[in-house]
Amino acid sequence: MTGVAPGVRIASVKVIDDRGNADPEAAVCGLMWSAAHHLPVTNSSWFVNPWSLSCVRGDDNGVVHEVLARAVEYATSAGTLNVAAATNEAVDLTPSPHSGVPSAPSRCEALPAGLRDVVAVSAVGADRVKTGYSSYGLGVVDVTAPGGDAGQCVVSTVPGGYAPLCGTSMAAPHVAGVLALLKSVHPADSPADLRRALEARASPLACPDDYDLTGDGAQDAYCAGYDNYNGFYGHGMADALAAVETPTMGPPDPAAR
């Protein structure tokens, strides 16, 4: 089976236990190990248990936020760019009083997707519209990618082989693959360079005019933002072809600010 970035080397870093959970210690160790072994890109198709959403407060949740944020900061400074699934909670990760759908509690976030240096990925179906399960949020989601929906799931690994699965966990590896292509073509690029290139070369997707997935006349989610940057799709659909055909972005030009 050929993936997004054929020919790249892949390392499997164990973070998930036999029950399918990723505890905070394992998550931190996985990120630190990846950085120590100079992996340029990592994919996190998981969230930290027992919270799919973690709150930045002075309790256990706040501690988890702090240790993960430090691990990601260390990894980024060591040259590792982290990609993460935006979760399948179908929540707005940037709550608004105008939202008519369930949203994350105030000052809560998806971990690790909600951390500053992480590329957070939402999911779209074959129609290039945000899937009903995908979480979203202006200023949180960076790009989107195919995650599968409504009988059109993505072929994924399962014990003993492959099977169709749907989720932001399927979308995030597409983006990690595009970043691997970018790193292959531009090996000297830093995590910041790779991220800028990914976002600049994404195919913009505008907010849908109508997001009534159930046909009951009510909007199932509200997309805030603009045609080229919004809460559903971030900067747009990750584009593998543009990643390898466009010259390297390099550092931003101070004169352009």
Secondary structure, DSSP 4 states (H G I P E B T S, - for coil): ---SSTT--------S-TTS-B-HHHHHHHHHHHHHTT-SEEEE---BTT-SSEE-SSSHHHHHHHHHHHHHHHHHHTT-EEEEE--SS--BSS--TT--S-BPPTTEE-TTTTSTTEEEEEEE-TTSSB-SS--B-TTT--EEEE--BTTBPEEEEETTEEEEE-SHHHHHHHHHHHHHHHHHH-TT--HHHHHHHHHHHSB--PPPS---SSSSSS-S----EETTEETTTBT-B--HHHHHHSPP--S--GGG-
